[in-house]
Amino acid sequence: MAVTNDQIKQLRELTGAGVMDCKRALEEADGDIARAQKIIQAAGIARAAKRAERDTAAGTVVSYIHHNSTLGALVELNCETDFVARTDDFKQLAKDVALQVASMNPKFLSKDQIPVGDDSDPKDVVLLEQPFVREPSKTIGQMVTDTSAKTGEKVVIGRFARFAIGQ
């Protein structure tokens, strides 16, 4: 099946992937946008795994302060270059993670940080395992991986802190 420019454009808007990646995915999926989106996501996860050993020396620190100033969060989001740290996708991820930390009060960044004998549900206490408050179909970990796929660099949450009056 011939892939149209409109299909490529639509897939690019949905995924942020490059033109040729979108074209290849659409050809493989016989023009089915949903299947092509899954193909691109799988490719992005594979690329992110290849970047796992890279150094993340750039990034940003973002804050979220609740409207009544009784709750706040700080998040350090890291990437490989300052170029990516200045992109809108990266900045939005940092803001979303700060909102998540303020809203859901995670205790740990990843599952391996949970102490032995702690029977807490990882979805309640592990930031990367929590469903995003604004889009519960995605976890924070998936959002980080998606941003890594879009930017072409390793993206990691360095650390986070939550502050609340009286806690």
MDAnalysis code that builds the backbone (N, CA, C; Angstrom):
import MDAnalysis as mda
import numpy as np

u = mda.Universe.empty(501, n_residues=167, atom_resindex=np.repeat(np.arange(167), 3), trajectory=True)
u.add_TopologyAttr("name", ["N", "CA", "C"] * 167)
u.add_TopologyAttr("resid", np.arange(1, 168))
u.add_TopologyAttr("resname", ["MET", "ALA", "VAL", "THR", "ASN", "ASP", "GLN", "ILE", "LYS", "GLN", "LEU", "ARG", "GLU", "LEU", "THR", "GLY", "ALA", "GLY", "VAL", "MET", "ASP", "CYS", "LYS", "ARG", "ALA", "LEU", "GLU", "GLU", "ALA", "ASP", "GLY", "ASP", "ILE", "ALA", "ARG", "ALA", "GLN", "LYS", "ILE", "ILE", "GLN", "ALA", "ALA", "GLY", "ILE", "ALA", "ARG", "ALA", "ALA", "LYS", "ARG", "ALA", "GLU", "ARG", "ASP", "THR", "ALA", "ALA", "GLY", "THR", "VAL", "VAL", "SER", "TYR", "ILE", "HIS", "HIS", "ASN", "SER", "THR", "LEU", "GLY", "ALA", "LEU", "VAL", "GLU", "LEU", "ASN", "CYS", "GLU", "THR", "ASP", "PHE", "VAL", "ALA", "ARG", "THR", "ASP", "ASP", "PHE", "LYS", "GLN", "LEU", "ALA", "LYS", "ASP", "VAL", "ALA", "LEU", "GLN", "VAL", "ALA", "SER", "MET", "ASN", "PRO", "LYS", "PHE", "LEU", "SER", "LYS", "ASP", "GLN", "ILE", "PRO", "VAL", "GLY", "ASP", "ASP", "SER", "ASP", "PRO", "LYS", "ASP", "VAL", "VAL", "LEU", "LEU", "GLU", "GLN", "PRO", "PHE", "VAL", "ARG", "GLU", "PRO", "SER", "LYS", "THR", "ILE", "GLY", "GLN", "MET", "VAL", "THR", "ASP", "THR", "SER", "ALA", "LYS", "THR", "GLY", "GLU", "LYS", "VAL", "VAL", "ILE", "GLY", "ARG", "PHE", "ALA", "ARG", "PHE", "ALA", "ILE", "GLY", "GLN"])
u.atoms.positions = np.array([
    [0.845, -1.185, 0.000],
    [0.000, 0.000, 0.000],
    [0.888, 1.246, 0.000],
    [0.503, 2.226, -0.789],
    [1.256, 3.485, -0.850],
    [0.917, 4.339, 0.367],
    [1.932, 4.889, 0.966],
    [1.761, 5.725, 2.145],
    [1.685, 7.182, 1.687],
    [0.690, 7.924, 2.203],
    [0.526, 9.316, 1.795],
    [1.286, 10.245, 2.733],
    [1.537, 11.443, 2.245],
    [2.196, 12.453, 3.071],
    [1.336, 12.838, 4.271],
    [0.010, 12.827, 4.099],
    [-0.887, 13.148, 5.211],
    [-0.771, 12.114, 6.329],
    [-0.638, 10.842, 5.946],
    [-0.462, 9.794, 6.956],
    [0.851, 9.982, 7.705],
    [1.905, 10.296, 6.971],
    [3.212, 10.515, 7.600],
    [3.131, 11.691, 8.552],
    [2.500, 12.763, 8.102],
    [2.359, 13.964, 8.945],
    [1.568, 13.644, 10.217],
    [0.484, 12.914, 10.063],
    [-0.346, 12.553, 11.213],
    [0.440, 11.706, 12.215],
    [1.194, 10.737, 11.706],
    [1.992, 9.878, 12.588],
    [3.103, 10.666, 13.269],
    [3.702, 11.576, 12.551],
    [4.742, 12.445, 13.145],
    [4.179, 13.270, 14.282],
    [2.980, 13.821, 14.101],
    [2.339, 14.622, 15.148],
    [2.034, 13.782, 16.378],
    [1.666, 12.531, 16.165],
    [1.348, 11.645, 17.282],
    [2.588, 11.170, 18.034],
    [3.679, 10.930, 17.296],
    [4.837, 10.278, 17.910],
    [6.067, 11.154, 18.058],
    [6.194, 12.165, 17.208],
    [7.402, 12.977, 17.221],
    [8.575, 12.313, 16.525],
    [8.330, 11.188, 15.878],
    [9.393, 10.455, 15.184],
    [9.747, 11.150, 13.870],
    [10.890, 10.792, 13.311],
    [11.342, 11.367, 12.058],
    [10.495, 10.910, 10.878],
    [10.604, 11.652, 9.784],
    [9.814, 11.374, 8.588],
    [10.058, 9.959, 8.066],
    [11.324, 9.592, 7.925],
    [11.625, 8.261, 7.387],
    [11.189, 7.149, 8.337],
    [11.327, 7.372, 9.644],
    [10.848, 6.377, 10.610],
    [9.335, 6.199, 10.484],
    [8.624, 7.304, 10.326],
    [7.169, 7.238, 10.163],
    [6.798, 6.517, 8.872],
    [7.503, 6.834, 7.799],
    [7.217, 6.196, 6.509],
    [7.438, 4.686, 6.588],
    [8.578, 4.280, 7.172],
    [8.873, 2.840, 7.302],
    [7.824, 2.135, 8.163],
    [7.454, 2.769, 9.276],
    [6.464, 2.160, 10.171],
    [5.115, 2.032, 9.478],
    [4.711, 3.047, 8.721],
    [3.442, 2.984, 8.003],
    [3.465, 1.912, 6.911],
    [4.588, 1.789, 6.229],
    [4.710, 0.743, 5.209],
    [4.620, -0.639, 5.847],
    [5.290, -0.795, 6.978],
    [5.253, -2.088, 7.684],
    [3.849, -2.399, 8.203],
    [3.107, -1.342, 8.586],
    [1.768, -1.520, 9.141],
    [0.678, -1.433, 8.080],
    [1.068, -1.415, 6.815],
    [0.107, -1.323, 5.707],
    [-0.824, -0.117, 5.831],
    [-0.272, 1.005, 6.287],
    [-1.035, 2.250, 6.367],
    [-1.864, 2.416, 7.625],
    [-1.857, 1.449, 8.526],
    [-2.633, 1.517, 9.762],
    [-1.883, 2.400, 10.769],
    [-2.444, 3.563, 11.071],
    [-1.786, 4.544, 11.951],
    [-1.551, 3.961, 13.346],
    [-2.536, 3.288, 13.908],
    [-2.404, 2.739, 15.267],
    [-1.278, 1.699, 15.332],
    [-1.229, 0.807, 14.352],
    [-0.154, -0.199, 14.330],
    [1.202, 0.459, 14.106],
    [1.250, 1.456, 13.240],
    [2.505, 2.166, 12.980],
    [2.995, 2.877, 14.237],
    [2.062, 3.414, 15.005],
    [2.421, 4.086, 16.260],
    [3.046, 3.084, 17.233],
    [2.514, 1.881, 17.295],
    [3.083, 0.841, 18.161],
    [4.463, 0.412, 17.679],
    [4.643, 0.347, 16.369],
    [5.944, -0.012, 15.804],
    [6.984, 1.043, 16.173],
    [6.608, 2.310, 16.054],
    [7.535, 3.397, 16.399],
    [7.838, 3.381, 17.887],
    [6.826, 3.133, 18.705],
    [7.051, 3.071, 20.147],
    [8.010, 1.940, 20.491],
    [7.824, 0.778, 19.886],
    [8.723, -0.351, 20.144],
    [10.149, -0.024, 19.701],
    [10.288, 0.636, 18.575],
    [11.616, 1.031, 18.098],
    [12.247, 2.043, 19.048],
    [11.427, 2.948, 19.579],
    [11.931, 3.942, 20.524],
    [12.419, 3.304, 21.813],
    [11.712, 2.296, 22.284],
    [12.124, 1.585, 23.493],
    [13.450, 0.874, 23.249],
    [13.582, 0.265, 22.076],
    [14.832, -0.423, 21.745],
    [15.990, 0.568, 21.669],
    [15.749, 1.729, 21.053],
    [16.801, 2.745, 20.968],
    [17.158, 3.280, 22.349],
    [16.151, 3.453, 23.201],
    [16.407, 3.948, 24.561],
    [17.270, 2.954, 25.337],
    [17.026, 1.661, 25.133],
    [17.829, 0.640, 25.813],
    [19.284, 0.701, 25.357],
    [19.514, 0.999, 24.079],
    [20.875, 1.121, 23.571],
    [21.606, 2.319, 24.180],
    [20.850, 3.334, 24.592],
    [21.452, 4.546, 25.160],
    [21.662, 4.449, 26.669],
    [21.354, 3.327, 27.268],
    [21.361, 3.185, 28.725],
    [22.704, 3.513, 29.376],
    [23.785, 3.269, 28.693],
    [25.112, 3.492, 29.286],
    [25.650, 4.905, 29.073],
    [24.946, 5.720, 28.348],
    [25.422, 7.075, 28.066],
    [25.351, 7.953, 29.311],
    [26.212, 8.978, 29.333],
    [26.275, 9.925, 30.445],
    [25.211, 11.007, 30.262],
    [24.530, 11.364, 31.336],
    [23.531, 12.429, 31.296],
    [24.027, 13.605, 32.115],
    [24.812, 14.469, 31.483],
    [25.448, 15.583, 32.179],
    [24.692, 16.899, 32.036],
    [23.613, 16.922, 31.273],
    [22.824, 18.139, 31.095],
    [21.419, 17.889, 31.636],
    [20.611, 18.914, 31.645],
    [19.235, 18.742, 32.096],
    [18.654, 20.004, 32.670],
    [17.671, 19.826, 33.535],
    [16.984, 20.960, 34.132],
    [16.444, 20.575, 35.503],
    [16.224, 21.582, 36.315],
    [15.540, 21.409, 37.596],
    [14.252, 22.218, 37.493],
    [13.133, 21.570, 37.778],
    [11.831, 22.207, 37.644],
    [11.093, 22.124, 38.973],
    [10.331, 23.175, 39.262],
    [9.524, 23.177, 40.482],
    [8.048, 23.225, 40.134],
    [7.261, 22.693, 41.044],
    [5.812, 22.824, 40.970],
    [5.365, 23.298, 42.338],
    [4.627, 24.386, 42.374],
    [4.061, 24.890, 43.622],
    [2.548, 24.906, 43.452],
    [1.850, 24.246, 44.370],
    [0.392, 24.172, 44.307],
    [-0.194, 25.574, 44.478],
    [-1.386, 25.794, 43.943],
    [-1.994, 27.129, 43.923],
    [-2.123, 27.775, 45.304],
    [-2.259, 26.991, 46.357],
    [-2.404, 27.573, 47.694],
    [-1.076, 27.649, 48.451],
    [0.007, 27.353, 47.780],
    [1.374, 27.458, 48.320],
    [1.623, 26.610, 49.564],
    [0.915, 25.496, 49.698],
    [1.140, 24.599, 50.832],
    [1.813, 23.293, 50.410],
    [2.058, 23.151, 49.113],
    [2.615, 21.922, 48.580],
    [3.506, 22.261, 47.394],
    [4.664, 21.614, 47.343],
    [5.567, 21.859, 46.225],
    [6.430, 20.649, 45.941],
    [7.032, 20.658, 44.769],
    [7.917, 19.562, 44.370],
    [9.057, 20.125, 43.526],
    [10.222, 19.493, 43.658],
    [11.375, 19.783, 42.818],
    [11.777, 18.500, 42.113],
    [12.107, 18.619, 40.830],
    [12.511, 17.460, 40.040],
    [13.749, 17.816, 39.234],
    [14.733, 16.927, 39.266],
    [15.908, 17.040, 38.407],
    [15.728, 16.032, 37.280],
    [15.668, 16.553, 36.048],
    [15.531, 15.704, 34.868],
    [16.797, 15.870, 34.042],
    [17.443, 14.754, 33.724],
    [18.727, 14.792, 33.038],
    [18.640, 14.241, 31.626],
    [19.551, 14.751, 30.773],
    [19.704, 14.273, 29.406],
    [21.175, 14.414, 29.024],
    [21.494, 14.098, 27.791],
    [22.896, 14.101, 27.357],
    [23.413, 15.482, 26.974],
    [22.570, 16.328, 26.376],
    [23.045, 17.632, 25.894],
    [22.111, 18.757, 26.321],
    [22.660, 19.964, 26.394],
    [21.835, 21.117, 26.733],
    [20.863, 21.459, 25.604],
    [21.186, 21.044, 24.381],
    [20.264, 21.252, 23.264],
    [18.930, 20.570, 23.545],
    [18.961, 19.314, 23.956],
    [17.726, 18.573, 24.264],
    [17.066, 19.147, 25.517],
    [17.857, 19.578, 26.489],
    [17.303, 20.136, 27.726],
    [16.462, 21.385, 27.459],
    [16.690, 22.042, 26.347],
    [15.936, 23.258, 26.013],
    [14.722, 22.979, 25.129],
    [14.497, 21.734, 24.732],
    [13.354, 21.435, 23.864],
    [12.045, 21.467, 24.650],
    [10.971, 21.743, 23.938],
    [9.657, 21.809, 24.577],
    [9.227, 20.459, 25.152],
    [9.531, 19.361, 24.441],
    [9.153, 18.027, 24.933],
    [9.838, 17.725, 26.259],
    [11.116, 18.063, 26.359],
    [11.876, 17.802, 27.579],
    [11.342, 18.656, 28.728],
    [11.117, 19.931, 28.463],
    [10.594, 20.832, 29.503],
    [9.218, 20.384, 29.981],
    [8.377, 19.948, 29.039],
    [7.044, 19.486, 29.419],
    [7.108, 18.231, 30.278],
    [8.003, 17.318, 29.939],
    [8.171, 16.119, 30.763],
    [8.587, 16.505, 32.180],
    [9.517, 17.435, 32.298],
    [9.967, 17.862, 33.625],
    [8.798, 18.442, 34.432],
    [7.979, 19.262, 33.799],
    [6.809, 19.840, 34.480],
    [5.826, 18.752, 34.891],
    [5.591, 17.797, 33.988],
    [4.658, 16.708, 34.283],
    [5.143, 15.838, 35.440],
    [6.438, 15.577, 35.474],
    [6.989, 14.764, 36.566],
    [6.884, 15.525, 37.888],
    [7.135, 16.828, 37.875],
    [7.000, 17.624, 39.100],
    [5.553, 17.607, 39.598],
    [4.595, 17.728, 38.691],
    [3.184, 17.643, 39.060],
    [2.873, 16.278, 39.662],
    [3.416, 15.220, 39.055],
    [3.196, 13.857, 39.554],
    [3.742, 13.702, 40.972],
    [4.946, 14.199, 41.210],
    [5.560, 14.090, 42.536],
    [4.705, 14.821, 43.570],
    [4.240, 16.015, 43.232],
    [3.403, 16.769, 44.167],
    [2.076, 16.065, 44.419],
    [1.481, 15.510, 43.382],
    [0.160, 14.887, 43.496],
    [0.174, 13.536, 44.184],
    [1.144, 12.680, 43.816],
    [1.097, 11.285, 44.239],
    [2.074, 10.917, 45.352],
    [2.974, 11.814, 45.701],
    [3.909, 11.615, 46.805],
    [4.656, 10.273, 46.734],
    [5.369, 10.009, 45.634],
    [6.133, 8.755, 45.561],
    [7.290, 8.782, 46.561],
    [7.671, 7.619, 47.020],
    [8.766, 7.510, 47.983],
    [10.080, 7.126, 47.314],
    [9.990, 6.400, 46.185],
    [11.177, 5.869, 45.514],
    [11.115, 6.193, 44.026],
    [12.279, 6.258, 43.408],
    [12.343, 6.502, 41.973],
    [12.077, 5.220, 41.187],
    [12.695, 4.115, 41.590],
    [12.543, 2.854, 40.864],
    [12.276, 1.699, 41.832],
    [11.836, 0.566, 41.266],
    [11.493, -0.600, 42.084],
    [12.667, -1.110, 42.914],
    [13.869, -1.025, 42.356],
    [15.029, -1.569, 43.072],
    [15.386, -0.767, 44.317],
    [14.770, 0.370, 44.527],
    [15.021, 1.171, 45.729],
    [14.088, 0.801, 46.889],
    [13.082, -0.009, 46.626],
    [12.161, -0.428, 47.688],
    [12.911, -1.361, 48.638],
    [12.894, -1.073, 49.928],
    [13.601, -1.935, 50.881],
    [13.016, -3.352, 50.927],
    [13.868, -4.308, 51.183],
    [13.437, -5.697, 51.315],
    [12.437, -5.779, 52.469],
    [11.348, -6.477, 52.239],
    [10.327, -6.635, 53.269],
    [9.225, -5.592, 53.186],
    [9.406, -4.561, 52.400],
    [8.371, -3.538, 52.215],
    [7.365, -4.092, 51.213],
    [6.133, -4.260, 51.649],
    [5.105, -4.853, 50.799],
    [4.251, -3.816, 50.071],
    [4.729, -2.583, 49.987],
    [3.967, -1.536, 49.307],
    [3.812, -1.850, 47.826],
    [2.685, -1.460, 47.293],
    [2.438, -1.629, 45.862],
    [3.316, -0.626, 45.104],
    [4.152, -1.089, 44.168],
    [5.025, -0.169, 43.423],
    [4.263, 0.966, 42.741],
    [3.026, 0.732, 42.336],
    [2.242, 1.796, 41.699],
    [1.920, 2.930, 42.672],
    [2.008, 2.644, 43.962],
    [1.739, 3.672, 44.967],
    [3.000, 4.419, 45.395],
    [4.133, 3.737, 45.420],
    [5.330, 4.338, 46.018],
    [6.501, 4.557, 45.066],
    [6.452, 4.023, 43.849],
    [7.564, 4.137, 42.898],
    [7.169, 5.089, 41.767],
    [7.886, 6.192, 41.647],
    [7.563, 7.222, 40.660],
    [7.465, 6.666, 39.244],
    [8.449, 5.886, 38.807],
    [8.460, 5.382, 37.431],
    [7.334, 4.394, 37.140],
    [6.741, 3.816, 38.185],
    [5.662, 2.837, 38.009],
    [4.277, 3.462, 38.121],
    [4.197, 4.700, 38.576],
    [2.902, 5.329, 38.797],
    [2.252, 5.752, 37.483],
    [0.932, 5.539, 37.368],
    [0.215, 6.080, 36.215],
    [0.216, 7.611, 36.316],
    [0.405, 8.286, 35.195],
    [0.435, 9.745, 35.176],
    [-0.935, 10.281, 35.563],
    [-0.984, 11.278, 36.432],
    [-2.254, 11.791, 36.948],
    [-3.146, 12.380, 35.860],
    [-2.562, 12.929, 34.812],
    [-3.370, 13.521, 33.746],
    [-3.705, 12.545, 32.623],
    [-2.990, 11.435, 32.539],
    [-3.234, 10.429, 31.504],
    [-2.899, 9.052, 32.074],
    [-3.827, 8.469, 32.847],
    [-3.554, 7.218, 33.559],
    [-3.184, 6.022, 32.680],
    [-3.362, 6.131, 31.375],
    [-2.997, 5.016, 30.499],
    [-1.481, 4.909, 30.329],
    [-0.737, 5.926, 30.747],
    [0.724, 5.922, 30.647],
    [1.343, 6.037, 32.031],
    [2.441, 5.313, 32.236],
    [3.185, 5.482, 33.475],
    [4.242, 6.561, 33.269],
    [4.792, 7.048, 34.359],
    [5.862, 8.042, 34.274],
    [7.058, 7.430, 33.549],
    [7.350, 6.173, 33.810],
    [8.440, 5.488, 33.121],
    [8.239, 5.462, 31.618],
    [7.008, 5.220, 31.164],
    [6.714, 5.224, 29.730],
    [6.885, 6.622, 29.151],
    [6.496, 7.629, 29.900],
    [6.643, 9.005, 29.427],
    [8.117, 9.373, 29.270],
    [8.957, 8.921, 30.193],
    [10.402, 9.173, 30.094],
    [10.959, 8.468, 28.854],
    [10.565, 7.219, 28.648],
    [11.016, 6.460, 27.483],
    [10.542, 7.111, 26.183],
    [9.303, 7.574, 26.158],
    [8.777, 8.242, 24.963],
    [9.561, 9.511, 24.647],
    [9.893, 10.281, 25.674],
    [10.663, 11.504, 25.459],
    [12.067, 11.166, 24.988],
    [12.633, 10.113, 25.529],
    [13.943, 9.659, 25.077],
    [13.894, 9.267, 23.604],
    [12.837, 8.594, 23.199],
    [12.684, 8.189, 21.799],
    [12.523, 9.411, 20.896],
    [11.740, 10.395, 21.349],
    [11.521, 11.601, 20.541],
    [12.795, 12.423, 20.382],
    [13.549, 12.544, 21.469],
    [14.725, 13.416, 21.442],
    [15.967, 12.720, 20.912],
    [15.978, 11.392, 20.962],
    [17.145, 10.646, 20.496],
    [18.261, 10.600, 21.519],
    [17.970, 10.982, 22.752],
    [18.981, 10.954, 23.816],
    [18.462, 10.197, 25.026],
    [19.392, 9.792, 25.857],
    [19.037, 9.175, 27.131],
    [18.422, 10.262, 28.016],
    [17.267, 9.971, 28.586],
    [16.576, 10.878, 29.498],
    [16.306, 10.109, 30.779],
    [16.690, 10.684, 31.912],
    [16.463, 10.034, 33.210],
    [16.028, 11.072, 34.243],
    [15.269, 10.594, 35.203],
    [14.941, 11.436, 36.353],
    [16.083, 11.263, 37.341],
    [16.770, 12.365, 37.647],
    [17.909, 12.301, 38.547],
    [17.473, 12.119, 39.996],
    [16.613, 13.005, 40.441],
    [16.100, 12.935, 41.819],
    [14.883, 13.839, 41.931],
    [14.185, 13.691, 43.033],
    [12.996, 14.502, 43.259],
    [12.792, 14.691, 44.754],
    [12.054, 15.740, 45.078],
    [11.706, 16.010, 46.472],
    [10.312, 16.624, 46.507],
    [9.583, 16.322, 47.557],
    [8.244, 16.867, 47.747],
    [8.184, 17.553, 49.093],
    [7.581, 18.711, 49.121],
    [7.476, 19.486, 50.347],
    [6.006, 19.826, 50.581],
    [5.541, 19.613, 51.818],
    [4.167, 19.951, 52.165],
    [4.160, 20.555, 53.567],
    [3.376, 21.582, 53.749],
    [3.256, 22.203, 55.059],
    [2.700, 21.173, 56.038],
    [3.349, 21.038, 57.168],
    [2.889, 20.116, 58.211],
    [3.369, 18.685, 58.054],
    [4.167, 18.407, 57.059],
    [4.663, 17.026, 56.871],
    [6.142, 16.977, 57.054],
])
